[in-house]
């Protein structure tokens, strides 16, 4: 029969797996908007330009998809040692990811990863048994 600590860790890992699946789904969803084509974004005057930033959607950190490489590069895991949720981006698949997240001298940052965690805060708390 497992001891109490083993049972608690097992229950927590089950909850973390639910959170992992939710986070991965939402991050990929938030990184694959299709409501504007590249041509439409150009016609809007490049709304992510740091020279002329525009708010074409709420929240501002959502990302439009072009090739799907960004979403394909994302993986979310549960670190069973630290009991953390970790988001990984394969920069071989999406070398441009860091520019989207942190911005550049000519492009505003859109941190869709942190934004997704903020968006899901209440749901994560519910899964953990908080709120």
DSSP file (Angstrom, degrees, kcal/mol; ACC not computed):
  #  RESIDUE AA STRUCTURE BP1 BP2  ACC     N-H-->O    O-->H-N    N-H-->O    O-->H-N    TCO  KAPPA ALPHA  PHI   PSI    X-CA   Y-CA   Z-CA
    1    1 A X              0   0    0      0, 0.0     2,-0.0     0, 0.0     0, 0.0   0.000 360.0 360.0 360.0 130.4    0.0    0.0    0.0
    2    2 A X        -     0   0    0      1,-0.1     2,-0.1     2,-0.1     0, 0.0  -0.309 360.0-115.9 -67.3 149.0    1.5    3.4   -1.0
    3    3 A X     >  -     0   0    0      1,-0.1     4,-2.1     4,-0.0     3,-0.2  -0.304  31.8 -99.1 -77.6 170.4    2.3    5.9    1.7
    4    4 A X  H  > S+     0   0    0      1,-0.2     4,-2.7     2,-0.2     5,-0.2   0.882 121.7  53.0 -59.5 -43.1    0.5    9.2    2.1
    5    5 A X  H  > S+     0   0    0      1,-0.2     4,-2.5     2,-0.2    -1,-0.2   0.894 109.3  49.5 -61.9 -40.3    3.3   11.2    0.3
    6    6 A X  H  > S+     0   0    0      2,-0.2     4,-2.3     1,-0.2    -1,-0.2   0.896 111.9  48.7 -65.7 -40.5    3.2    8.9   -2.7
    7    7 A X  H  X S+     0   0    0     -4,-2.1     4,-2.6     2,-0.2    -2,-0.2   0.926 111.9  48.5 -64.3 -45.2   -0.6    9.2   -2.9
    8    8 A X  H  X S+     0   0    0     -4,-2.7     4,-2.6     1,-0.2    -2,-0.2   0.929 112.7  47.8 -62.4 -45.3   -0.5   13.0   -2.7
    9    9 A X  H  X S+     0   0    0     -4,-2.5     4,-2.6     1,-0.2    -1,-0.2   0.904 111.2  51.6 -63.1 -40.5    2.2   13.2   -5.4
   10   10 A X  H  X S+     0   0    0     -4,-2.3     4,-1.8     2,-0.2    -2,-0.2   0.918 111.1  47.2 -61.8 -44.1    0.3   10.8   -7.6
   11   11 A X  H  X S+     0   0    0     -4,-2.6     4,-1.9     1,-0.2    -2,-0.2   0.914 112.7  49.7 -62.9 -42.6   -2.9   12.9   -7.2
   12   12 A X  H  X S+     0   0    0     -4,-2.6     4,-2.8     1,-0.2    -2,-0.2   0.903 108.0  53.1 -64.2 -41.0   -0.9   16.1   -7.9
   13   13 A X  H  X S+     0   0    0     -4,-2.6     4,-2.0     1,-0.2    -1,-0.2   0.873 107.2  52.5 -63.3 -36.3    0.7   14.6  -11.0
   14   14 A X  H  X S+     0   0    0     -4,-1.8     4,-1.6     2,-0.2    -1,-0.2   0.915 111.8  46.0 -63.5 -42.3   -2.8   13.7  -12.4
   15   15 A X  H  X S+     0   0    0     -4,-1.9     4,-2.3     1,-0.2    -2,-0.2   0.907 111.0  52.3 -66.3 -41.6   -3.9   17.3  -11.9
   16   16 A X  H  X S+     0   0    0     -4,-2.8     4,-3.0     1,-0.2    -1,-0.2   0.858 106.2  54.4 -64.0 -34.5   -0.7   18.6  -13.5
   17   17 A X  H  X S+     0   0    0     -4,-2.0     4,-2.3     2,-0.2    -1,-0.2   0.896 107.8  49.7 -66.1 -38.9   -1.3   16.4  -16.5
   18   18 A X  H  X S+     0   0    0     -4,-1.6     4,-2.1     2,-0.2    -2,-0.2   0.921 113.4  46.6 -62.3 -43.2   -4.8   17.9  -16.9
   19   19 A X  H  X S+     0   0    0     -4,-2.3     4,-3.1     2,-0.2     5,-0.2   0.917 110.0  53.9 -64.7 -43.4   -3.2   21.4  -16.6
   20   20 A X  H  X S+     0   0    0     -4,-3.0     4,-2.7     1,-0.2     5,-0.2   0.927 110.0  46.5 -56.4 -48.0   -0.5   20.4  -19.1
   21   21 A X  H  X S+     0   0    0     -4,-2.3     4,-2.2     2,-0.2    -1,-0.2   0.909 114.4  47.5 -63.5 -42.5   -3.0   19.3  -21.7
   22   22 A X  H  X S+     0   0    0     -4,-2.1     4,-2.5     2,-0.2     5,-0.2   0.933 113.6  47.3 -63.1 -47.4   -5.1   22.4  -21.2
   23   23 A X  H  X S+     0   0    0     -4,-3.1     4,-2.9     2,-0.2     5,-0.3   0.919 112.1  49.5 -62.7 -45.4   -2.1   24.7  -21.4
   24   24 A X  H  X S+     0   0    0     -4,-2.7     4,-2.1    -5,-0.2     5,-0.2   0.928 112.4  47.9 -61.9 -44.3   -0.7   23.0  -24.6
   25   25 A X  H  X S+     0   0    0     -4,-2.2     4,-2.2    -5,-0.2    -2,-0.2   0.939 116.0  43.3 -59.6 -48.6   -4.1   23.3  -26.3
   26   26 A X  H  X S+     0   0    0     -4,-2.5     4,-2.9     2,-0.2    -2,-0.2   0.876 111.4  52.9 -70.8 -38.2   -4.6   26.9  -25.4
   27   27 A X  H  X S+     0   0    0     -4,-2.9     4,-0.9    -5,-0.2    -1,-0.2   0.946 112.8  45.3 -61.1 -45.8   -1.0   28.0  -26.2
   28   28 A X  H  < S+     0   0    0     -4,-2.1     3,-0.4    -5,-0.3    -2,-0.2   0.896 113.3  50.2 -65.3 -38.9   -1.3   26.5  -29.7
   29   29 A X  H >< S+     0   0    0     -4,-2.2     3,-1.4     1,-0.2    -1,-0.2   0.918 110.6  49.7 -62.2 -43.1   -4.7   28.0  -30.2
   30   30 A X  H 3< S+     0   0    0     -4,-2.9    33,-2.4     1,-0.3     3,-0.3   0.631 110.4  51.6 -72.8 -13.0   -3.4   31.4  -29.2
   31   31 A X  T 3< S+     0   0    0     -4,-0.9    -1,-0.3    -3,-0.4    40,-0.2   0.256 104.5  58.5-104.1  10.4   -0.5   31.1  -31.6
   32   32 A X    <   +     0   0    0     -3,-1.4    32,-0.2    33,-0.1    -1,-0.2  -0.174  62.8 160.4-136.9  44.5   -2.6   30.2  -34.6
   33   33 A X  B     -a   64   0A   0     30,-2.9    32,-2.7    -3,-0.3     3,-0.1  -0.388  13.8-178.8 -63.8 144.4   -5.0   33.0  -35.3
   34   34 A X        +     0   0    0     30,-0.2    -1,-0.1     1,-0.1    30,-0.1   0.129  50.3 106.7-129.6  19.0   -6.4   32.9  -38.8
   35   35 A X  S    S+     0   0    0      1,-0.1     2,-0.4     2,-0.0    -1,-0.1   0.601  83.5  39.6 -79.6  -9.3   -8.7   36.0  -38.7
   36   36 A X  S    S-     0   0    0     -3,-0.1    -1,-0.1     4,-0.0     2,-0.1  -0.996  75.1-142.9-138.4 133.7   -6.3   38.0  -40.9
   37   37 A X     >  -     0   0    0     -2,-0.4     4,-2.5     1,-0.1     5,-0.2  -0.382  35.5-102.9 -81.9 169.6   -4.3   37.0  -43.9
   38   38 A X  H  > S+     0   0    0      1,-0.2     4,-2.1     2,-0.2     5,-0.1   0.891 125.3  52.6 -59.2 -38.9   -0.8   38.3  -44.6
   39   39 A X  H  > S+     0   0    0      2,-0.2     4,-2.5     1,-0.2    -1,-0.2   0.914 109.0  48.7 -63.6 -42.6   -2.2   40.5  -47.2
   40   40 A X  H  > S+     0   0    0      2,-0.2     4,-1.9     1,-0.2    -2,-0.2   0.896 109.4  52.2 -65.2 -39.5   -4.8   41.9  -44.7
   41   41 A X  H  <>S+     0   0    0     -4,-2.5     5,-2.1     2,-0.2     6,-0.4   0.895 110.3  49.1 -62.4 -38.5   -2.1   42.5  -42.1
   42   42 A X  H ><5S+     0   0    0     -4,-2.1     3,-1.7     1,-0.2    -2,-0.2   0.929 109.8  51.0 -63.9 -44.8   -0.1   44.4  -44.8
   43   43 A X  H 3<5S+     0   0    0     -4,-2.5    -2,-0.2     1,-0.3    -1,-0.2   0.802 104.2  58.7 -63.6 -28.6   -3.3   46.5  -45.7
   44   44 A X  T 3<5S-     0   0    0     -4,-1.9    -1,-0.3    -5,-0.2    -2,-0.2   0.511 125.7-103.5 -77.0  -4.0   -3.7   47.2  -42.0
   45   45 A X  T < 5 -     0   0    0     -3,-1.7    -3,-0.2    -4,-0.2     4,-0.2   0.817  64.9 -64.0  87.2  32.5   -0.3   48.8  -42.0
   46   46 A X    > < -     0   0    0     -5,-2.1     3,-2.2     1,-0.1     6,-0.3   0.985  59.1-157.6  53.8  74.3    1.7   46.0  -40.3
   47   47 A X  T 3  S+     0   0    0     -6,-0.4     7,-2.3     1,-0.3    -1,-0.1   0.616  85.9  57.6 -63.1 -13.6   -0.1   46.2  -36.9
   48   48 A X  T 3  S+     0   0    0      5,-0.2    60,-2.8    -7,-0.1    -1,-0.3   0.361  78.0 120.3 -97.8   6.2    2.8   44.5  -35.1
   49   49 A X  B <   -B  107   0B   0     -3,-2.2    58,-0.3     3,-0.3     3,-0.3  -0.474  63.8-140.9 -68.6 136.5    5.3   47.1  -36.2
   50   50 A X  S    S+     0   0    0     56,-1.6     3,-0.4     1,-0.2    57,-0.1   0.723 102.4  58.3 -71.3 -18.9    6.9   49.0  -33.3
   51   51 A X  S    S+     0   0    0     55,-0.4    -1,-0.2     1,-0.2    56,-0.1   0.819 126.8  12.7 -76.5 -31.6    6.7   52.2  -35.4
   52   52 A X  S    S-     0   0    0     -3,-0.3    -3,-0.3    -6,-0.3    -1,-0.2  -0.385  81.3-176.5-143.0  59.1    2.9   52.0  -35.7
   53   53 A X        -     0   0    0     -3,-0.4     2,-0.3    -5,-0.2    -5,-0.2  -0.342   6.5-170.9 -65.8 139.9    1.5   49.4  -33.3
   54   54 A X        -     0   0    0     -7,-2.3     2,-0.9     6,-0.1     3,-0.1  -0.916  26.3-128.1-128.0 155.1   -2.2   48.8  -33.5
   55   55 A X        +     0   0    0     -2,-0.3     3,-0.1     1,-0.2    -7,-0.1  -0.803  39.0 158.2-104.7  91.4   -4.6   46.8  -31.4
   56   56 A X        +     0   0    0     -2,-0.9     2,-0.3     1,-0.1    -1,-0.2   0.535  67.0  13.1 -94.7  -6.4   -6.4   44.6  -33.9
   57   57 A X  S    S-     0   0    0     -3,-0.1     2,-0.5     5,-0.1    -1,-0.1  -0.982  85.2 -89.3-158.9 162.6   -7.5   42.0  -31.3
   58   58 A X  S    S+     0   0    0     -2,-0.3     2,-0.1     2,-0.1    -3,-0.0  -0.991 106.4  35.4-124.5 127.5   -7.7   41.5  -27.5
   59   59 A X  S >  S-     0   0    0     -2,-0.5     3,-1.2     3,-0.1    -1,-0.1   0.560  82.5-143.9 -77.1 162.7   -5.5   40.4  -25.9
   60   60 A X  T 3  S+     0   0    0      1,-0.2    -4,-0.1    -2,-0.1    -2,-0.1   0.673  90.2  69.9 -67.9 -18.4   -2.7   42.0  -27.9
   61   61 A X  T 3   +     0   0    0     50,-0.1    -1,-0.2    49,-0.1    51,-0.2   0.478  68.5 117.2 -85.8  -0.1   -0.4   39.0  -27.4
   62   62 A X    <   -     0   0    0     -3,-1.2     2,-0.4    -5,-0.1   -31,-0.2  -0.335  55.8-142.4 -64.4 151.6   -2.3   36.7  -29.8
   63   63 A X        -     0   0    0    -33,-2.4   -30,-2.9    49,-0.1     2,-0.3  -0.952   2.8-134.0-125.9 135.7   -0.4   35.5  -32.8
   64   64 A X  B     -a   33   0A   0     -2,-0.4     2,-0.3   -32,-0.2   -30,-0.2  -0.652  26.5-125.6 -84.1 142.1   -1.5   35.0  -36.4
   65   65 A X        +     0   0    0    -32,-2.7   -33,-0.1    -2,-0.3    -1,-0.0  -0.619  33.7 165.8 -87.8 146.8   -0.3   31.8  -38.1
   66   66 A X  S    S-     0   0    0     -2,-0.3    -1,-0.2   -29,-0.1   -28,-0.1   0.631  83.4  -1.6-119.5 -56.5    1.5   31.8  -41.4
   67   67 A X  S    S-     0   0    0      0, 0.0    -2,-0.1     0, 0.0     0, 0.0   0.593  88.4-118.3-112.5 -16.9    3.1   28.3  -41.9
   68   68 A X  S  > S+     0   0    0    -37,-0.1     4,-2.3     3,-0.0     5,-0.2   0.383  80.2 120.7  89.9  -3.5    2.0   26.5  -38.7
   69   69 A X  H  >  +     0   0    0      1,-0.2     4,-1.5     2,-0.2     5,-0.1   0.872  68.4  56.5 -63.2 -37.3    5.7   26.1  -37.7
   70   70 A X  H >> S+     0   0    0      1,-0.2     3,-0.5     2,-0.2     4,-0.5   0.955 110.7  42.7 -60.5 -50.1    5.3   28.0  -34.4
   71   71 A X  H >4 S+     0   0    0      1,-0.2     3,-1.2   -40,-0.2    -1,-0.2   0.896 112.8  54.0 -62.3 -39.8    2.4   25.7  -33.2
   72   72 A X  H 3< S+     0   0    0     -4,-2.3    -1,-0.2     1,-0.2    -2,-0.2   0.771 104.6  56.1 -64.8 -24.3    4.3   22.7  -34.4
   73   73 A X  H << S+     0   0    0     -4,-1.5    17,-2.2    -3,-0.5     2,-0.4   0.588  88.7  97.0 -83.6 -10.5    7.4   23.7  -32.4
   74   74 A X  E <<  +C   89   0C   0     -3,-1.2     2,-0.3    -4,-0.5    15,-0.2  -0.650  42.3 166.7 -91.1 131.5    5.5   23.9  -29.1
   75   75 A X  E     -C   88   0C   0     13,-2.5    13,-3.5    -2,-0.4     2,-0.4  -0.994  16.8-158.6-136.8 146.7    5.5   21.2  -26.5
   76   76 A X  E     +C   87   0C   0     -2,-0.3     2,-0.3    11,-0.2    11,-0.2  -0.990  16.6 178.2-126.7 130.5    4.4   21.3  -22.9
   77   77 A X  E     -C   86   0C   0      9,-2.6     9,-2.9    -2,-0.4     2,-0.6  -0.865  30.3-123.4-129.0 161.2    5.6   18.7  -20.3
   78   78 A X  E     -C   85   0C   0     -2,-0.3     2,-0.9     7,-0.2     7,-0.2  -0.938  22.3-144.7-100.6 122.4    5.2   18.0  -16.6
   79   79 A X  E  >> -C   84   0C   0      5,-3.0     4,-2.1    -2,-0.6     5,-1.0  -0.796  11.3-164.5 -85.7 107.8    8.5   17.9  -14.9
   80   80 A X  T  45S+     0   0    0     -2,-0.9    -1,-0.2     1,-0.2   -67,-0.0   0.711  83.2  53.8 -71.1 -20.4    7.9   15.2  -12.3
   81   81 A X  T  45S+     0   0    0      1,-0.1    -1,-0.2    -3,-0.1    -2,-0.0   0.935 123.4  24.1 -75.9 -48.2   10.9   16.1  -10.2
   82   82 A X  T  45S-     0   0    0      2,-0.1    -2,-0.2     0, 0.0    -1,-0.1   0.565  98.9-129.4 -94.3 -10.0   10.1   19.8   -9.8
   83   83 A X  T  <5 +     0   0    0     -4,-2.1     2,-0.3     1,-0.2    -3,-0.2   0.890  61.8 138.6  58.5  42.3    6.3   19.4  -10.3
   84   84 A X  E   < -C   79   0C   0     -5,-1.0    -5,-3.0     2,-0.0     2,-0.5  -0.775  57.9-125.8-111.1 157.3    6.4   22.2  -12.8
   85   85 A X  E     -C   78   0C   0     -2,-0.3     2,-0.4    -7,-0.2    -7,-0.2  -0.928  32.7-163.3 -97.3 125.8    4.7   22.7  -16.1
   86   86 A X  E     -C   77   0C   0     -9,-2.9    -9,-2.6    -2,-0.5     2,-0.5  -0.937  10.8-154.6-117.7 133.9    7.3   23.5  -18.7
   87   87 A X  E     -C   76   0C   0     -2,-0.4     2,-0.4   -11,-0.2   -11,-0.2  -0.917  15.5-170.3-105.3 127.8    6.8   25.0  -22.2
   88   88 A X  E     -C   75   0C   0    -13,-3.5   -13,-2.5    -2,-0.5     2,-0.5  -0.939  10.4-163.2-119.6 140.5    9.4   24.2  -24.8
   89   89 A X  E     -C   74   0C   0     -2,-0.4     2,-1.0   -15,-0.2   -15,-0.2  -0.990  18.8-137.6-121.7 123.5    9.8   25.7  -28.2
   90   90 A X    >>  -     0   0    0    -17,-2.2     4,-2.3    -2,-0.5     3,-0.6  -0.700  13.9-165.2 -80.4 105.9   11.9   23.9  -30.8
   91   91 A X  T 34 S+     0   0    0     -2,-1.0    -1,-0.2     1,-0.3     6,-0.1   0.621  84.8  65.5 -72.8 -11.8   13.9   26.7  -32.4
   92   92 A X  T 34 S+     0   0    0      2,-0.2     3,-0.4     1,-0.1    -1,-0.3   0.894 111.0  36.5 -70.9 -39.4   14.9   24.4  -35.2
   93   93 A X  T <4 S+     0   0    0     -3,-0.6     2,-0.3     1,-0.2    -2,-0.2   0.886 137.2  19.4 -77.4 -40.8   11.3   24.2  -36.2
   94   94 A X    ><  +     0   0    0     -4,-2.3     3,-1.8     1,-0.1     4,-0.3  -0.633  62.4 164.8-133.3  74.6   10.4   27.9  -35.4
   95   95 A X  T 3  S+     0   0    0     -3,-0.4     3,-0.4     1,-0.3     4,-0.3   0.714  78.5  62.5 -64.2 -17.8   13.6   30.0  -35.1
   96   96 A X  T >> S+     0   0    0      1,-0.2     4,-1.6     2,-0.1     3,-0.7   0.545  75.9  93.2 -82.3  -7.8   11.4   33.1  -35.3
   97   97 A X  H <> S+     0   0    0     -3,-1.8     4,-2.6     1,-0.3     5,-0.2   0.885  81.1  53.8 -56.0 -44.1    9.6   32.3  -32.0
   98   98 A X  H 3> S+     0   0    0     -3,-0.4     4,-2.6    -4,-0.3     5,-0.3   0.839 106.6  53.0 -63.1 -31.3   11.9   34.3  -29.9
   99   99 A X  H <> S+     0   0    0     -3,-0.7     4,-1.4    -4,-0.3    -1,-0.2   0.862 110.3  47.3 -71.7 -35.0   11.3   37.4  -32.0
  100  100 A X  H  < S+     0   0    0     -4,-1.6    10,-3.1    -3,-0.2    -2,-0.2   0.943 117.8  41.6 -67.8 -47.3    7.5   37.0  -31.7
  101  101 A X  H  < S+     0   0    0     -4,-2.6    -2,-0.2     8,-0.2    -3,-0.2   0.935 130.2  24.3 -68.0 -48.4    7.7   36.5  -27.9
  102  102 A X  H  < S-     0   0    0     -4,-2.6     7,-0.3    -5,-0.2    -3,-0.2   0.581 101.1-138.3 -97.7 -11.5   10.3   39.2  -27.1
  103  103 A X     <  -     0   0    0     -4,-1.4     2,-0.2    -5,-0.3     5,-0.2  -0.114  10.9-118.5  78.1 176.9    9.9   41.5  -30.0
  104  104 A X        -     0   0    0      3,-2.4     3,-0.4    -4,-0.1     5,-0.1  -0.763  39.4 -81.4-139.0-175.4   12.6   43.2  -32.0
  105  105 A X  S    S+     0   0    0     -2,-0.2     3,-0.1     1,-0.2    -2,-0.0   0.743 133.7  32.4 -65.8 -20.0   13.6   46.8  -32.8
  106  106 A X  S    S+     0   0    0      1,-0.1   -56,-1.6   -56,-0.1   -55,-0.4   0.407 116.2  59.3-115.8   1.4   10.9   46.8  -35.4
  107  107 A X  B    S-B   49   0B   0     -3,-0.4    -3,-2.4   -58,-0.3   -58,-0.2  -0.995  77.2-122.5-136.8 135.0    8.3   44.5  -34.0
  108  108 A X        -     0   0    0    -60,-2.8    -5,-0.3    -2,-0.4     2,-0.2  -0.403  37.4-105.4 -70.5 148.6    6.3   44.6  -30.7
  109  109 A X        -     0   0    0     -7,-0.3     2,-0.3    -6,-0.1    -8,-0.2  -0.486  29.8-171.4 -74.1 145.0    6.6   41.6  -28.4
  110  110 A X        -     0   0    0    -10,-3.1     2,-1.9    -2,-0.2     3,-0.1  -0.747   2.8-169.0-136.3  87.8    3.7   39.2  -28.1
  111  111 A X     >  +     0   0    0     -2,-0.3     4,-2.2     1,-0.2     5,-0.2  -0.551  14.4 168.9 -81.8  82.5    4.3   36.8  -25.3
  112  112 A X  H  > S+     0   0    0     -2,-1.9     4,-1.4     1,-0.2    -1,-0.2   0.665  71.1  59.9 -70.4 -17.1    1.6   34.3  -26.0
  113  113 A X  H  > S+     0   0    0      2,-0.2     4,-2.0     3,-0.1    -1,-0.2   0.969 110.8  36.8 -75.8 -56.1    3.0   31.8  -23.5
  114  114 A X  H  > S+     0   0    0      1,-0.2     4,-2.4     2,-0.2     5,-0.2   0.902 116.6  56.0 -60.8 -39.6    2.8   34.1  -20.4
  115  115 A X  H  X S+     0   0    0     -4,-2.2     4,-2.5     1,-0.2    -1,-0.2   0.890 105.9  50.4 -59.7 -40.0   -0.5   35.5  -21.8
  116  116 A X  H  X S+     0   0    0     -4,-1.4     4,-2.0     2,-0.2    -1,-0.2   0.912 108.7  51.1 -66.0 -42.2   -2.0   32.0  -22.0
  117  117 A X  H  < S+     0   0    0     -4,-2.0     4,-0.4     1,-0.2    -2,-0.2   0.915 112.0  47.6 -61.5 -41.1   -1.0   31.2  -18.4
  118  118 A X  H >< S+     0   0    0     -4,-2.4     3,-1.0     1,-0.2     4,-0.3   0.916 110.7  52.3 -63.5 -42.6   -2.7   34.4  -17.2
  119  119 A X  H 3< S+     0   0    0     -4,-2.5     3,-0.3     1,-0.2     4,-0.2   0.851 115.0  41.7 -60.1 -35.7   -5.7   33.6  -19.3
  120  120 A X  T 3X S+     0   0    0     -4,-2.0     4,-2.9     1,-0.2     5,-0.3   0.363  80.4 110.3 -95.4   4.1   -6.0   30.1  -17.7
  121  121 A X  H <> S+     0   0    0     -3,-1.0     4,-2.4    -4,-0.4    -1,-0.2   0.881  80.8  44.6 -51.1 -48.5   -5.2   31.2  -14.1
  122  122 A X  H  > S+     0   0    0     -4,-0.3     4,-2.1    -3,-0.3     9,-0.2   0.909 114.5  48.9 -65.3 -41.6   -8.7   30.6  -12.8
  123  123 A X  H  > S+     0   0    0     -4,-0.2     4,-2.3     2,-0.2    -2,-0.2   0.900 111.4  49.9 -64.3 -40.2   -9.1   27.2  -14.6
  124  124 A X  H  X S+     0   0    0     -4,-2.9     4,-2.2     1,-0.2    -2,-0.2   0.923 109.9  50.8 -63.8 -43.8   -5.7   26.1  -13.3
  125  125 A X  H  X>S+     0   0    0     -4,-2.4     5,-3.6    -5,-0.3     4,-0.7   0.889 109.5  51.3 -60.2 -39.3   -6.7   27.1   -9.8
  126  126 A X  H ><5S+     0   0    0     -4,-2.1     3,-0.7     3,-0.2    -1,-0.2   0.920 109.0  49.9 -64.9 -43.3   -9.9   25.1  -10.1
  127  127 A X  H 3<5S+     0   0    0     -4,-2.3    -1,-0.2     1,-0.3    -2,-0.2   0.899 111.7  48.9 -61.3 -40.1   -8.0   22.0  -11.3
  128  128 A X  H 3<5S-     0   0    0     -4,-2.2    -1,-0.3    -5,-0.2    -2,-0.2   0.612 120.8-110.9 -76.2 -10.9   -5.7   22.3   -8.3
  129  129 A X  T <<5S+     0   0    0     -3,-0.7    -3,-0.2    -4,-0.7    -2,-0.1   0.663  82.8 118.2  92.4  17.0   -8.6   22.7   -6.0
  130  130 A X      <       0   0    0     -5,-3.6    -4,-0.2    -6,-0.2    -5,-0.1   0.985 360.0 360.0 -81.2 -70.5   -8.0   26.3   -5.1
  131  131 A X              0   0    0     -9,-0.2    -5,-0.2    -8,-0.0    -1,-0.1   0.438 360.0 360.0 -90.6 360.0  -11.0   28.5   -6.3
